[in-house]
Amino acid sequence: MLQHLDTFIAFAVVMVGVSLLITMLTQMVSAFLGLRGTNLRWGIAILLKSIDPDLSKHARTISEGVLHHPLISDSTMSKFEFGLFKRWKLASAIRVDEMKDILRLLARQPADAKAAADYTWEEALGKSLAKTDAAREKAGDIERWFDSIMDRVSQRFAVSMRIVTVVCSILVAFALHLDSIKLLTQLSMDAEMRASLVTNATSLTRQADNILGTTRSPVPVVYAEAMKQLESRNREALGNLPVPPAFESREDGETWLRSQIADTVQAEEWVKKYRDLVQSSLTNSIDQLKDQAASIRSDLNHTKFQLVPDPFPTPWYDFLLHWPQNRGFWGILASAALLSLGAPFWFNTLKTLTSLRPILATKQEQESSQNSS
């Protein structure tokens, strides 16, 4: 029984390690595609269409204008207006009061000269805000529906991340030729590999706990650290500030900083510096993910298990040519399905299995001593 349990623990260790790599790859893909910003853009566009059908034609353009506005966007890509740069420029969070203020600013800005002959989105927005009681009713509509649409944005982002996780699981499983059927057979027969993976379970569990903890809520940590860096680098000017509270968003940090500095002009200068530090920290977080991925790979390589086959099968696509008869294809497909369950699932599975091991080992020792006597 203990041997069977160790086999499943060793298998779970491999799944946890590879799942964590997929989790970090998913985070990188999300940052590269700007999924948070694009989903927020979708939500604001839906909100604008709901409160005024006349804005349907211009909803996407207005939502981009809101999230690209320098007072909202936390991106350093403001000079670029094409391709992925437009996605990276989108803000990843916004509050309802900020949205209303930016909408009013956008409605007042002059229309593009090239589009002056047309009915521009600025005019459409201005007329929409001017309807019924000088925009108070429209502002009330925004407040009434804002929380609901933000819930839909969160759900949509979660679905997007789920799709990315499944795609990354398939790609990684086939790239590594990770055959779960073959792996289980190998673990059941190779006592040395099984023991090395079981021994490494504790360290990998600890590392998974740290990574998943930061992955569930990576950005608030960045906001707090950026504020600490700003204070430590400017002790003469900011030394009298109180200890900053925990921030749930960059906007919370900026609002807190403005409330602590009486001079409005100076406050905006410090807010800009804080925003630059946040952007730098978010960029560095990608490097942290790369470092964590290298650490996980190193942990797995310290065991007898080889994450990357050596030598790598040649040609790598051979099993695809004969997939109906090739058991390896189905084993890799099974690995992709198991990995798509996600790192939290395998992390919890590994913790459960490792907690059972001491109980089973004690019981087996007792039975052995009774049989020997």
C-alpha positions in Angstrom: 0.0 0.0 0.0 2.8 2.4 0.9 4.4 1.8 -2.5 1.2 2.6 -4.3 0.8 5.8 -2.3 4.4 6.8 -3.0 3.7 6.2 -6.7 0.8 8.6 -6.6 2.7 11.2 -4.5 5.6 11.1 -7.0 3.1 11.5 -9.9 1.5 14.4 -8.1 4.9 16.0 -7.6 5.5 16.0 -11.3 2.0 17.3 -12.0 2.5 20.1 -9.5 5.9 21.1 -11.0 4.6 21.2 -14.6 1.3 22.8 -13.5 3.2 25.6 -11.8 5.3 26.2 -15.0 2.0 26.4 -16.9 0.6 28.8 -14.4 3.5 31.1 -14.9 3.3 30.7 -18.6 -0.4 31.6 -18.4 0.4 34.8 -16.5 3.0 35.8 -19.1 0.5 35.2 -21.9 -2.1 37.2 -20.0 0.3 40.1 -19.6 1.5 39.9 -23.2 -2.1 39.9 -24.6 -3.3 42.5 -22.1 -6.2 40.3 -21.1 -7.1 42.4 -18.0 -7.3 45.6 -20.0 -9.2 44.2 -23.0 -11.8 42.6 -20.7 -12.2 45.8 -18.9 -12.6 47.6 -22.2 -15.4 45.2 -23.1 -17.1 45.8 -19.9 -17.1 49.6 -20.2 -18.4 49.3 -23.8 -21.3 47.1 -22.6 -22.0 49.6 -19.8 -22.1 52.5 -22.2 -24.4 50.6 -24.6 -26.7 49.8 -21.8 -27.1 53.3 -20.4 -27.6 54.9 -23.8 -28.2 52.9 -27.0 -27.2 56.0 -29.0 -23.6 55.2 -27.9 -23.6 51.7 -29.4 -21.7 52.8 -32.5 -19.0 54.6 -30.5 -18.9 52.4 -27.3 -15.6 50.7 -28.1 -13.8 53.9 -29.1 -15.0 55.7 -25.9 -14.0 52.8 -23.7 -10.5 52.8 -25.2 -10.4 56.6 -24.7 -11.3 56.1 -21.0 -8.7 53.3 -20.4 -6.0 55.0 -22.5 -6.4 58.3 -20.7 -3.1 59.4 -18.9 -5.0 59.8 -15.6 -6.1 56.2 -15.7 -3.7 54.2 -17.7 -0.7 52.8 -15.8 1.3 51.9 -19.0 4.5 53.5 -20.3 3.4 52.7 -23.9 1.4 56.0 -24.2 3.4 57.0 -27.3 2.4 54.0 -29.3 -1.0 53.5 -30.9 -0.8 50.3 -32.9 -1.0 46.5 -32.5 -0.3 45.1 -29.1 0.8 48.5 -27.8 -2.8 49.6 -27.7 -3.6 46.6 -25.5 -0.7 47.2 -23.2 -1.8 50.8 -22.9 -5.2 49.9 -21.5 -5.7 50.4 -17.8 -6.3 47.2 -15.8 -8.6 48.8 -13.2 -10.9 51.8 -12.8 -13.3 53.1 -10.1 -16.7 54.4 -10.9 -15.9 58.0 -9.9 -12.8 58.0 -12.1 -14.8 56.7 -15.0 -17.5 59.4 -14.7 -14.8 62.1 -14.5 -12.9 60.8 -17.5 -16.1 60.6 -19.5 -16.8 64.2 -18.9 -13.2 65.2 -19.8 -13.5 63.2 -23.0 -16.8 64.8 -23.9 -15.2 68.3 -23.6 -12.1 67.6 -25.7 -12.1 68.9 -29.2 -12.9 66.4 -32.0 -10.2 65.2 -34.4 -9.9 67.6 -37.3 -9.9 64.7 -39.8 -13.3 63.6 -38.5 -14.8 67.0 -38.0 -17.2 66.6 -40.9 -18.6 63.4 -39.3 -20.7 62.9 -36.2 -17.8 62.1 -33.9 -17.8 60.0 -30.8 -16.9 63.1 -28.7 -20.1 64.7 -29.8 -22.1 61.5 -29.2 -20.7 61.2 -25.7 -21.3 64.9 -25.0 -24.9 64.7 -26.1 -25.4 61.5 -24.1 -24.1 63.1 -20.9 -26.2 66.2 -21.5 -29.4 64.3 -21.7 -32.0 64.5 -18.9 -31.2 66.7 -16.0 -27.6 67.7 -17.0 -26.0 64.2 -16.8 -27.1 63.5 -13.2 -29.4 60.7 -14.2 -26.8 59.3 -16.6 -24.2 59.3 -13.8 -26.7 57.5 -11.7 -27.1 54.9 -14.4 -23.4 54.4 -14.4 -23.2 54.0 -10.6 -26.2 51.6 -10.6 -24.7 49.2 -13.2 -21.0 49.6 -12.6 -20.6 46.9 -9.9 -22.6 44.4 -11.9 -20.7 44.9 -15.1 -17.4 44.7 -13.2 -18.5 41.3 -11.9 -19.1 40.2 -15.5 -15.6 41.5 -16.4 -14.1 39.4 -13.7 -16.0 36.3 -14.9 -15.0 37.0 -18.5 -11.3 37.4 -17.5 -11.5 34.1 -15.5 -12.9 32.3 -18.6 -10.1 33.8 -20.7 -7.5 32.6 -18.3 -9.1 29.2 -18.2 -8.9 28.9 -22.0 -5.2 30.1 -22.0 -4.5 27.5 -19.3 -6.0 24.6 -21.3 -4.1 25.7 -24.5 -0.8 26.0 -22.6 -1.4 22.6 -21.0 -1.8 21.0 -24.4 1.3 22.7 -25.8 3.5 21.9 -22.8 2.3 18.3 -22.6 3.1 17.7 -26.2 6.3 19.8 -26.2 7.7 17.8 -23.2 6.3 14.4 -24.5 4.8 14.0 -21.0 3.1 10.6 -21.2 1.1 10.1 -18.0 0.6 6.4 -18.6 4.3 5.8 -19.2 5.2 8.0 -16.2 2.9 6.0 -13.8 4.3 2.8 -15.1 7.9 4.1 -14.7 7.2 5.4 -11.2 5.7 2.1 -10.0 8.8 0.2 -11.2 11.6 2.6 -10.5 12.0 2.8 -6.7 14.9 5.3 -6.9 13.0 7.8 -9.0 9.9 7.4 -6.9 11.8 7.9 -3.6 13.6 11.0 -5.0 10.3 12.6 -6.0 8.6 11.8 -2.7 11.6 13.3 -0.8 11.3 16.4 -2.9 7.5 16.8 -2.3 7.9 19.0 0.8 10.2 21.6 -0.9 8.0 21.7 -4.0 4.9 22.1 -1.9 6.4 25.0 0.0 7.4 26.6 -3.3 4.0 26.0 -4.8 2.4 27.7 -1.7 4.5 30.8 -2.3 3.9 31.0 -6.0 0.2 30.3 -5.9 -0.1 32.8 -3.0 1.4 35.6 -5.2 -0.4 34.4 -8.3 -3.8 34.7 -6.7 -3.1 38.3 -5.8 0.1 39.6 -7.5 -0.7 43.2 -8.1 -1.6 44.5 -4.5 1.9 43.3 -3.4 3.4 45.4 -6.2 1.4 48.5 -5.2 2.6 48.3 -1.6 6.2 47.6 -2.5 6.2 50.5 -5.0 5.0 52.9 -2.3 7.7 51.7 0.1 10.4 52.2 -2.6 9.1 55.8 -3.3 9.3 56.7 0.4 12.7 55.1 0.9 14.2 56.9 -2.1 12.8 60.3 -1.1 13.1 60.3 2.7 13.7 64.1 2.9 10.5 64.9 1.1 8.3 62.0 2.1 9.8 61.0 5.5 6.8 62.4 7.4 4.3 60.2 5.7 2.5 57.6 7.9 2.8 53.9 7.2 0.8 53.2 4.1 -2.1 50.8 4.3 -2.6 47.8 2.0 -3.7 48.9 -1.4 -6.2 46.8 -3.6 -5.4 48.9 -6.7 -3.0 51.4 -8.0 -5.7 54.0 -7.8 -6.0 53.4 -4.0 -2.3 54.1 -3.7 -2.5 57.3 -5.7 -5.6 58.5 -3.8 -3.8 57.8 -0.5 -0.7 59.7 -1.7 -2.8 62.7 -2.8 -4.5 62.8 0.6 -1.1 63.0 2.4 0.3 65.9 0.4 -1.3 69.3 0.7 0.2 70.9 -2.4 -1.9 69.6 -5.4 0.9 70.2 -7.9 3.5 68.4 -5.8 1.1 65.6 -5.1 0.6 65.0 -8.8 4.3 64.9 -9.4 4.7 62.3 -6.7 1.8 60.3 -8.1 3.5 60.2 -11.5 6.7 58.9 -9.9 4.7 56.3 -8.0 3.0 55.3 -11.2 6.4 54.8 -12.9 7.6 52.6 -10.0 4.4 50.5 -10.2 4.9 50.0 -14.0 8.6 49.1 -13.4 7.6 46.6 -10.7 5.0 45.0 -12.9 7.7 44.5 -15.6 10.0 43.0 -13.0 7.2 40.6 -11.9 7.6 38.9 -15.3 11.3 38.4 -14.5 10.3 37.0 -11.1 8.1 34.5 -12.9 11.0 33.4 -15.1 13.2 33.0 -12.1 10.5 30.9 -10.3 10.1 28.8 -13.4 13.9 28.1 -13.5 13.8 27.2 -9.8 11.0 24.7 -10.3 12.8 23.1 -13.2 16.0 22.9 -11.1 14.0 21.1 -8.3 12.7 18.5 -10.7 16.1 18.0 -12.3 17.6 17.2 -8.9 15.4 14.2 -8.9 15.8 11.3 -11.3 12.9 12.6 -13.4 13.8 14.4 -16.6 11.5 17.2 -17.4 12.8 17.6 -20.9 13.5 14.2 -22.7 17.2 13.7 -23.4 17.7 12.8 -26.1 14.7 14.6 -27.5 12.6 12.3 -29.7 13.4 12.7 -33.4 11.3 13.6 -35.3 9.2 15.2 -32.6 6.0 14.9 -34.6 6.3 11.2 -35.4 3.7 10.2 -32.8 1.3 12.6 -34.5 1.5 10.8 -37.8 0.3 7.5 -36.3 -1.8 8.8 -33.4 -4.7 6.3 -33.5 -2.3 3.4 -32.9 0.2 5.3 -30.8 -0.4 4.8 -27.1 2.1 7.6 -26.4 -0.3 10.1 -28.1 -3.1 9.1 -25.8 -0.9 9.2 -22.8 0.2 12.8 -23.7 -3.3 13.8 -24.3 -4.3 12.4 -20.9 -1.4 14.5 -19.4 -2.8 17.6 -21.1 -6.2 17.0 -19.6 -4.8 16.4 -16.1 -2.6 19.5 -16.3 -5.6 21.6 -17.4 -7.1 21.0 -14.0 -4.7 23.6 -12.8 -1.9 24.0 -10.2 -4.2 24.6 -7.2 -5.9 21.2 -7.8 -2.6 19.4 -7.9 -1.2 21.4 -5.0 -4.2 20.4 -2.8 -3.9 16.8 -4.1 -0.2 16.6 -3.2 -0.8 18.0 0.3 -3.6 15.5 0.9 -1.5 12.6 -0.2 1.6 13.6 1.8 -0.5 14.0 4.9 -1.7 10.5 4.5 1.8 9.0 4.1 2.9 9.1 7.8 -0.4 7.5 8.9 -0.1 4.7 6.4 3.6 4.2 7.1 2.9 3.9 10.9 0.1 1.5 10.2 2.3 -0.6 8.0 5.1 -0.7 10.6 2.7 -1.9 13.2 1.4 -4.7 11.0 4.9 -5.7 10.2 6.0 -5.9 13.8 2.9 -7.9 14.7 3.5 -10.4 11.9 7.2 -10.7 12.9 6.2 -11.4 16.5 
